């Protein structure tokens, strides 16, 4: 025979793979989003006389753009992002400053949060969230020892996050500012920082956020109205009381898809900030547990593989995986908490579910980078497994090569 069919086939090198449980969770959340945007936005669109499916069509367009961006991110080596972390950081600062430039930035409802691209608007903070994770991860890799042993090792990433926070508070965007500080502290803690150092750095920032909230009367009303929204149900407590009524109507299994009453011009922002209340009304506790289960699976797998990556020496991939997982998980937790009345109103959307242009596109990009981290971490796992098997495979090959020589000697 010319070929030995029993000979083992060798691979050229370790192979990576995307984590399928994470893919299932992310795709599931996006599918829930399409269904619920369709259900929750029809009444809003008809009240504005722009066509019943106006928001759904735009959501599908933005989701398609997001999937394209995610596909690109999934094929981009993480070392490229790590190499250009400083450049990305500079771009983030420029984006946050451009919102204040007349003619470029847009002022809506008293806030400078959008850039005017003529065709559509863009909210820079959505891109800054991902850039912050990438920059912080690169810093933790480069300054691992100082982060673990020195108080000043924490100074630079906290100050970078603080710079973003100041620019966001100037817009103002209190919810995103708080989210970024929380994610930065979480990443630094996972990077090995001592809790006492984190407390020393974090307490002044928390005090600053509290001062800023107290300085603006409308923020204080938001902070206090969730304690007893029924004290003023037609003004400061209106959003929350409507949300709680929607959730209460859902009971165990909901009133059925499309049968929500509170979305009919009663519940403000039913297709964006308060879409979770519509899910609760139409699908009840079962829908709540299903959505929270998908978020739990996505965040849990991201954190698990991130820690695994750190153990394997893939520290940048591990930090990025943990940072993105924290960003998605904390934003979802805040959004759900606001809808349930457990947290003050923050204006944060439910990731991959709420309607939005910048939000859905950049969250998809973030998901693509997260999946890329799982690919490279799984590739490292496969490389370690190959290395562990190599000595055992080398012995039979050596014996097989020596067999003809032994036969010649005995002959």
LINDA-V676997 format. One record per helix or strand of 2 or more residues. SS is the DSSP state (a for helix, b for strand). FROM is the first residue (numbers start at 0). TO is the last residue. If there is no record, write none. Layout:
ss from to
SS FROM TO
SS FROM TO
This chain:
ss from to
a 19 46
a 53 73
a 77 82
a 84 97
b 104 107
b 110 115
b 120 121
a 123 141
a 143 148
a 151 170
a 173 189
a 194 214
a 216 224
a 228 231
a 237 249
a 274 310
a 314 339
a 357 409
